[in-house]
Amino acid sequence: MSWVSELARREIVTLAGYPAAAWEPELTRLHANELPWRNPGDDSHAGLNRYPEPQPHALIERLASLYQVPRARLLATRGSDEAIDLLVRAFCRAGRDAILVCPPTFGMYAVAARIQGACVCSVPLRAEEEFALDEEAVLAACTPQVKIVFLCSPNNPTGNLLESEAMLRIARQLAGRALVVVDEAYVEFSPRASLARHLDRYPNLCVLRTLSKAHGLAGARCGSLLADAEVVRLLAKVIPPYAITQLTVEAVLRLLEPAQLNATGLRVAQIRAERERIAQAVARLPGVRRVWASAANFILAQFADASLALARARAAQLLVRDMRAHPELPGALRVTIGTASQNARLLRAWAA
């Protein structure tokens, strides 16, 4: 029996999965109970009266090329959120297994676990060391019940990169015992290459990528799980059969053409430059106690009076994220880097 079969829930390993209607577009479809006519105004290429292809071949090819992995190691999901949910459902038994998170971090890891009835173990990042990963504490907390370790790098909401070698050492130490899932939603805004290049050496390593951030496709809901092919095959049995809509497939294929990717690179460079400018400007504002260094498309700042800063931003018709619910982040607000004019409006509001 393989390590994936040993680690995953037994009922998922033995699950047959839903047999989706065969995808043979050259044949007339009378096998899927679809309406034979398009709706008036449907200008999609394939027709929205037809179910989309499960794990569309062209989309998988394009995403695999973008992330430089074999297509067998990629599962297309509705954003990273669905990949997180699939992982927890497939590997965590309700009431028995657990995930491990390193707060302050993305809240969906814990939400997905609690929906599944799994426990959540926490090993906080080292706030006194710029929210560094506590490698020894993570490994010490990984009891046999911990099936997934979620690490976010660049981390949300702090913006910092976790040490690559520390994450890989954790994966090596937990081989055969737990998955190490590295969420790289913001990696395009950082100077670091993806850890997906290490998948061959670390079979229990999974990497989450998304088109929501750097590619400007948050509304398309298209993410990717990059993992060992056996993990991908297992999760493919759990994901709904027509998860990626036809409109998303067509939009993504069009917007990942070379010209669009070149434009994305320019926009990412612009966000990086604006991020550094805004971080320095916010740090100089009265009432700002600290601005943390960021490798994402946002900054995290600590205010003497965060409620006043929130109110002034709203008065300027701007929303920023209140992060004070995190015990590690008193007085902290997260600011997404906007356009130069939007950023200037925020700075004026906070300088008042």
Wavefront OBJ file of the C-alpha trace (Angstrom):
o trace
v 0.000 0.000 0.000
v 1.324 3.472 -0.913
v 2.069 6.239 1.574
v -0.884 8.256 0.205
v -3.274 5.361 0.815
v -1.900 4.958 4.319
v -2.245 8.668 5.124
v -5.615 9.443 3.511
v -9.045 8.546 4.829
v -9.822 4.916 4.040
v -13.280 5.735 2.633
v -11.737 8.222 0.199
v -9.061 5.752 -0.906
v -11.757 3.180 -1.727
v -14.184 5.732 -3.187
v -15.019 5.089 -6.834
v -15.884 8.724 -7.543
v -18.685 10.074 -9.712
v -18.578 8.873 -13.350
v -18.985 12.131 -15.265
v -20.581 12.065 -18.702
v -18.004 11.050 -21.310
v -16.247 13.977 -22.982
v -16.180 13.354 -26.740
v -16.903 16.734 -28.343
v -16.811 15.335 -31.882
v -19.970 13.339 -31.127
v -23.520 14.625 -30.633
v -24.297 14.675 -26.917
v -27.472 12.796 -26.016
v -26.055 11.255 -22.855
v -25.910 14.077 -20.262
v -29.519 15.349 -20.080
v -28.518 18.765 -21.448
v -30.749 21.114 -23.403
v -29.890 20.866 -27.123
v -30.136 24.655 -27.728
v -28.043 27.544 -26.508
v -29.676 30.334 -24.532
v -30.163 33.569 -26.511
v -27.113 35.740 -25.827
v -24.807 32.810 -25.050
v -21.655 33.787 -26.916
v -19.351 31.230 -25.305
v -17.250 29.078 -27.602
v -18.547 25.702 -26.430
v -22.059 26.661 -25.379
v -23.250 26.994 -21.803
v -26.041 24.500 -22.422
v -23.338 21.802 -22.258
v -21.501 20.641 -19.173
v -17.839 21.611 -19.247
v -15.113 19.009 -19.511
v -14.086 17.702 -16.075
v -10.518 18.914 -15.460
v -10.406 20.471 -18.951
v -7.438 19.171 -20.925
v -6.520 22.512 -22.517
v -6.741 24.324 -19.185
v -4.588 21.750 -17.399
v -1.990 21.960 -20.175
v -1.888 25.760 -19.942
v -1.647 25.811 -16.145
v 0.966 23.052 -16.083
v 3.051 25.071 -18.536
v 2.599 28.241 -16.456
v 3.726 26.518 -13.250
v 6.306 24.265 -14.933
v 5.009 20.932 -13.631
v 3.836 17.759 -15.422
v 0.091 17.847 -16.017
v -0.334 14.688 -13.893
v 0.796 16.758 -10.907
v -1.826 19.485 -11.284
v -5.456 19.635 -10.203
v -7.493 22.678 -11.263
v -9.732 23.985 -8.487
v -12.111 26.856 -7.797
v -9.431 29.037 -6.284
v -7.066 27.869 -3.583
v -10.009 27.642 -1.173
v -11.362 24.531 -2.882
v -7.946 22.868 -2.840
v -7.689 23.517 0.907
v -11.142 22.019 1.447
v -10.380 18.956 -0.700
v -7.145 18.259 1.157
v -8.797 18.418 4.566
v -11.764 16.265 3.500
v -9.533 13.639 1.918
v -6.931 13.341 4.667
v -8.639 14.253 7.959
v -11.137 12.016 9.743
v -13.758 13.978 11.662
v -13.142 13.966 15.372
v -9.831 12.127 15.060
v -7.314 13.917 12.847
v -5.881 17.430 12.860
v -4.210 20.107 10.785
v -1.423 22.403 11.948
v -1.348 26.130 11.209
v 1.077 28.917 12.076
v -0.856 32.038 13.064
v -1.298 34.770 12.214
v -2.114 33.245 8.828
v -4.866 32.705 6.257
v -8.072 31.800 8.065
v -9.457 29.310 5.546
v -7.172 26.511 6.725
v -8.831 26.448 10.141
v -12.316 27.030 8.703
v -11.993 24.045 6.359
v -10.759 21.870 9.208
v -13.585 22.838 11.534
v -16.196 22.242 8.825
v -14.734 18.745 8.453
v -14.701 18.208 12.217
v -10.907 18.035 12.344
v -8.857 19.585 15.127
v -6.647 22.635 14.602
v -3.189 22.746 16.198
v -1.427 26.103 16.284
v 2.255 26.946 16.400
v 2.509 30.751 16.171
v 5.050 32.418 13.959
v 7.820 34.188 15.855
v 6.488 37.737 16.029
v 9.725 38.968 17.586
v 11.648 37.658 14.560
v 9.550 39.253 11.803
v 7.044 36.364 11.976
v 9.627 33.688 11.224
v 8.645 30.031 11.118
v 9.295 28.115 14.351
v 10.590 24.941 12.727
v 11.382 23.015 15.910
v 8.020 23.808 17.485
v 6.161 22.751 14.327
v 7.880 19.384 14.272
v 7.346 18.908 18.019
v 3.616 19.602 17.612
v 3.181 17.107 14.763
v 1.624 14.206 16.637
v 0.341 11.194 14.649
v -3.055 12.947 14.508
v -1.673 15.834 12.422
v -2.219 14.931 8.786
v -1.619 18.337 7.124
v 0.716 21.228 7.918
v -0.373 24.452 6.211
v 2.337 27.061 5.585
v 1.656 30.330 3.776
v 4.577 32.026 2.019
v 4.388 34.966 1.448
v 2.208 34.829 4.524
v -1.213 36.431 4.722
v -1.683 38.799 6.560
v 1.930 39.553 7.555
v 3.389 39.580 4.029
v 6.701 37.920 4.912
v 8.341 34.958 3.231
v 8.942 31.854 5.312
v 12.380 30.291 5.027
v 12.371 27.820 2.113
v 14.896 25.444 3.626
v 12.946 25.301 6.885
v 9.763 24.363 5.020
v 11.608 21.677 3.061
v 13.202 20.294 6.219
v 9.744 20.021 7.758
v 8.523 18.169 4.677
v 11.481 15.809 4.867
v 10.933 15.089 8.568
v 7.213 14.443 8.019
v 7.601 12.206 4.959
v 5.000 9.461 5.113
v 3.417 11.051 8.203
v 1.788 14.275 6.983
v 1.360 16.524 3.972
v 3.150 19.864 4.008
v 1.033 22.312 2.025
v 2.730 25.570 1.032
v 0.282 28.250 -0.056
v 1.987 30.464 -2.644
v -0.955 32.703 -3.531
v 1.310 35.786 -3.471
v 4.597 34.325 -4.655
v 4.597 36.289 -7.939
v 5.029 39.490 -5.926
v 8.112 38.104 -4.169
v 11.704 37.563 -5.358
v 11.461 33.816 -4.703
v 10.835 30.916 -7.080
v 8.081 28.424 -6.331
v 8.801 25.393 -4.156
v 7.044 23.316 -6.810
v 10.476 22.656 -8.300
v 11.107 20.377 -5.294
v 8.083 18.099 -5.769
v 10.266 15.291 -7.111
v 12.353 15.192 -3.934
v 9.505 15.666 -1.453
v 6.443 13.550 -2.361
v 4.478 14.844 0.653
v 4.948 18.467 -0.435
v 1.917 20.205 -1.977
v 1.941 23.715 -3.421
v -1.123 25.928 -3.884
v -1.177 28.487 -6.694
v -3.911 30.833 -7.862
v -4.738 33.171 -10.714
v -6.646 35.452 -8.320
v -3.792 37.746 -7.314
v -1.007 38.528 -9.791
v -3.090 37.553 -12.837
v -6.078 39.682 -11.830
v -8.576 36.816 -12.142
v -10.100 36.684 -8.657
v -13.591 36.573 -10.172
v -12.736 33.618 -12.405
v -12.063 31.361 -9.379
v -9.238 29.294 -10.795
v -6.545 27.797 -8.612
v -4.130 24.895 -8.882
v -2.959 22.195 -6.529
v 0.559 21.036 -7.447
v 1.403 17.723 -5.830
v 2.459 14.120 -6.221
v 0.427 12.494 -8.993
v -1.119 10.051 -6.523
v -2.381 12.924 -4.360
v -3.860 14.556 -7.471
v -5.627 11.324 -8.469
v -7.050 10.935 -4.970
v -8.433 14.477 -4.827
v -9.830 14.143 -8.353
v -12.255 11.600 -6.900
v -13.511 14.137 -4.365
v -13.811 17.306 -6.453
v -17.241 17.854 -8.099
v -17.218 16.580 -11.686
v -17.812 19.950 -13.394
v -16.067 22.246 -10.935
v -14.470 24.657 -13.433
v -17.108 26.504 -15.454
v -16.909 26.830 -19.220
v -16.749 30.623 -18.944
v -13.774 30.332 -16.600
v -12.002 27.878 -18.906
v -12.410 30.124 -21.943
v -11.448 33.292 -20.073
v -8.350 31.723 -18.512
v -7.128 30.253 -21.797
v -7.510 33.648 -23.451
v -5.918 35.586 -20.600
v -2.887 33.306 -20.240
v -1.685 33.925 -23.778
v 1.924 35.207 -24.035
v 0.900 38.834 -24.556
v -1.271 38.737 -21.465
v 1.503 37.116 -19.423
v 3.862 39.912 -20.471
v 1.295 42.460 -19.293
v 0.974 40.576 -15.999
v 4.725 40.799 -15.476
v 4.616 44.560 -15.961
v 1.710 44.969 -13.542
v 3.467 42.845 -10.921
v 6.586 45.000 -11.219
v 4.426 48.096 -10.800
v 2.777 46.684 -7.668
v 6.181 45.809 -6.201
v 7.478 49.343 -6.726
v 4.301 50.920 -5.392
v 4.365 48.588 -2.381
v 7.794 49.855 -1.336
v 6.781 53.483 -1.859
v 3.563 53.142 0.121
v 5.224 51.179 2.935
v 7.738 53.995 3.420
v 5.049 56.676 3.223
v 2.751 54.925 5.718
v 5.660 54.403 8.125
v 6.173 58.177 8.227
v 2.550 58.965 9.099
v 1.654 60.169 12.609
v 0.076 57.427 14.672
v 1.738 54.586 12.766
v 3.824 52.479 15.082
v 5.177 49.951 12.605
v 5.025 48.747 9.010
v 6.225 45.211 8.388
v 8.276 44.314 5.319
v 6.117 42.591 2.699
v 6.728 40.290 -0.272
v 3.037 40.288 -1.263
v 0.649 42.808 -2.853
v -0.256 44.323 0.508
v 1.354 45.818 3.590
v 0.569 45.320 7.264
v 0.756 48.356 9.529
v 0.258 48.845 13.265
v -1.586 51.982 14.403
v -1.840 53.702 17.742
v -5.563 54.105 17.003
v -6.656 51.583 14.387
v -10.330 52.492 14.785
v -9.595 56.098 13.801
v -7.530 54.927 10.802
v -10.381 52.678 9.664
v -12.876 55.510 9.992
v -10.714 57.943 8.029
v -10.197 55.401 5.245
v -13.955 54.800 5.027
v -14.624 58.531 4.947
v -12.360 58.626 1.892
v -14.493 55.828 0.360
v -11.747 53.249 0.895
v -11.814 49.875 2.636
v -8.798 48.382 4.385
v -8.760 45.127 6.356
v -9.003 45.142 10.140
v -6.627 42.447 11.457
v -7.056 43.119 15.177
v -8.901 39.824 15.702
v -5.482 38.140 15.561
v -4.054 38.215 19.101
v -0.581 38.609 17.591
v -1.579 41.768 15.680
v -2.836 44.477 18.064
v -3.733 47.658 16.215
v -2.919 46.135 12.828
v -4.552 46.950 9.493
v -3.808 45.275 6.156
v -3.701 47.491 3.082
v -3.878 46.109 -0.445
v -1.717 48.037 -2.893
v -4.050 49.841 -5.279
v -3.469 52.259 -8.115
v -1.254 55.269 -7.532
v -4.310 57.531 -7.224
v -6.073 55.191 -4.797
v -2.951 54.929 -2.677
v -2.546 58.709 -2.679
v -6.153 59.097 -1.501
v -5.481 56.746 1.403
v -2.298 58.553 2.397
v -4.139 61.902 2.397
v -6.891 60.446 4.578
v -4.407 59.120 7.106
v -2.285 62.265 7.089
v -5.265 64.424 8.054
l 1 2 3 4 5 6 7 8 9 10 11 12 13 14 15 16 17 18 19 20 21 22 23 24 25 26 27 28 29 30 31 32 33 34 35 36 37 38 39 40 41 42 43 44 45 46 47 48 49 50 51 52 53 54 55 56 57 58 59 60 61 62 63 64 65 66 67 68 69 70 71 72 73 74 75 76 77 78 79 80 81 82 83 84 85 86 87 88 89 90 91 92 93 94 95 96 97 98 99 100 101 102 103 104 105 106 107 108 109 110 111 112 113 114 115 116 117 118 119 120 121 122 123 124 125 126 127 128 129 130 131 132 133 134 135 136 137 138 139 140 141 142 143 144 145 146 147 148 149 150 151 152 153 154 155 156 157 158 159 160 161 162 163 164 165 166 167 168 169 170 171 172 173 174 175 176 177 178 179 180 181 182 183 184 185 186 187 188 189 190 191 192 193 194 195 196 197 198 199 200 201 202 203 204 205 206 207 208 209 210 211 212 213 214 215 216 217 218 219 220 221 222 223 224 225 226 227 228 229 230 231 232 233 234 235 236 237 238 239 240 241 242 243 244 245 246 247 248 249 250 251 252 253 254 255 256 257 258 259 260 261 262 263 264 265 266 267 268 269 270 271 272 273 274 275 276 277 278 279 280 281 282 283 284 285 286 287 288 289 290 291 292 293 294 295 296 297 298 299 300 301 302 303 304 305 306 307 308 309 310 311 312 313 314 315 316 317 318 319 320 321 322 323 324 325 326 327 328 329 330 331 332 333 334 335 336 337 338 339 340 341 342 343 344 345 346 347 348 349 350 351 352
